[in-house]
């Protein structure tokens, strides 16, 4: 799921999505540790970067809401 506007999420949905992304990042990291090969490393790095970027956006939105 790609997210373009986190402001449309409810607070509960935002928290759920953050939890999902954190779990995804954990799983990608575990997969990367068990795989070898340049193609696997590049794919995992791309996935990790995308998930981390989305997590950062959602965390900023969560922080913005908390500081309202």
C-alpha positions as a printed NumPy array, in Angstrom:
array([[  0.   ,   0.   ,   0.   ],
       [  1.463,   3.288,  -1.041],
       [  0.328,   6.33 ,   0.839],
       [  0.298,   9.794,  -0.638],
       [ -1.691,  11.778,   1.939],
       [ -1.496,  10.62 ,   5.542],
       [ -3.841,  13.407,   6.663],
       [ -6.827,  11.422,   5.352],
       [ -6.176,   8.581,   7.824],
       [ -7.899,   8.45 ,  11.174],
       [ -5.601,   8.484,  14.183],
       [ -6.269,   4.781,  14.681],
       [ -5.565,   3.979,  11.02 ],
       [ -2.38 ,   6.037,  11.187],
       [ -1.162,   4.079,  14.228],
       [ -2.066,   0.791,  12.535],
       [ -0.187,   1.734,   9.374],
       [  2.879,   2.746,  11.395],
       [  2.827,  -0.645,  13.133],
       [  2.497,  -2.436,   9.787],
       [  5.419,  -0.521,   8.295],
       [  7.617,  -1.215,  11.31 ],
       [  6.816,  -4.924,  10.981],
       [  7.515,  -4.812,   7.236],
       [ 10.896,  -3.192,   7.879],
       [ 11.708,  -5.86 ,  10.485],
       [ 10.768,  -8.628,   8.044],
       [ 12.785,  -7.11 ,   5.185],
       [ 15.795,  -6.804,   7.486],
       [ 15.467, -10.45 ,   8.53 ],
       [ 15.128, -11.545,   4.903],
       [ 18.178,  -9.539,   3.925],
       [ 20.216, -11.243,   6.629],
       [ 19.259, -14.682,   5.338],
       [ 19.701, -13.999,   1.611],
       [ 22.772, -13.458,  -0.461],
       [ 23.368, -12.137,  -3.931],
       [ 23.472,  -8.704,  -5.477],
       [ 19.948,  -8.866,  -6.908],
       [ 18.475,  -9.825,  -3.521],
       [ 20.447,  -7.11 ,  -1.76 ],
       [ 19.342,  -4.441,  -4.225],
       [ 15.686,  -5.514,  -4.073],
       [ 15.725,  -5.564,  -0.275],
       [ 17.458,  -2.186,  -0.147],
       [ 14.824,  -0.699,  -2.463],
       [ 11.979,  -2.18 ,  -0.414],
       [ 13.561,  -1.03 ,   2.821],
       [ 14.038,   2.504,   1.505],
       [ 10.417,   2.711,   0.325],
       [  9.006,   1.392,   3.592],
       [ 11.288,   3.657,   5.65 ],
       [ 10.285,   6.704,   3.626],
       [  6.595,   5.979,   4.112],
       [  7.151,   5.354,   7.827],
       [  8.91 ,   8.705,   8.168],
       [  5.97 ,  10.494,   6.525],
       [  3.475,   8.804,   8.831],
       [  5.558,   9.485,  11.937],
       [  5.744,  13.173,  11.018],
       [  1.959,  13.258,  10.613],
       [  1.511,  11.512,  13.947],
       [  3.844,  14.009,  15.629],
       [  1.998,  16.907,  14.01 ],
       [ -1.287,  15.627,  15.414],
       [  0.156,  15.126,  18.88 ],
       [  1.46 ,  18.704,  18.926],
       [ -1.82 ,  20.295,  17.845]])
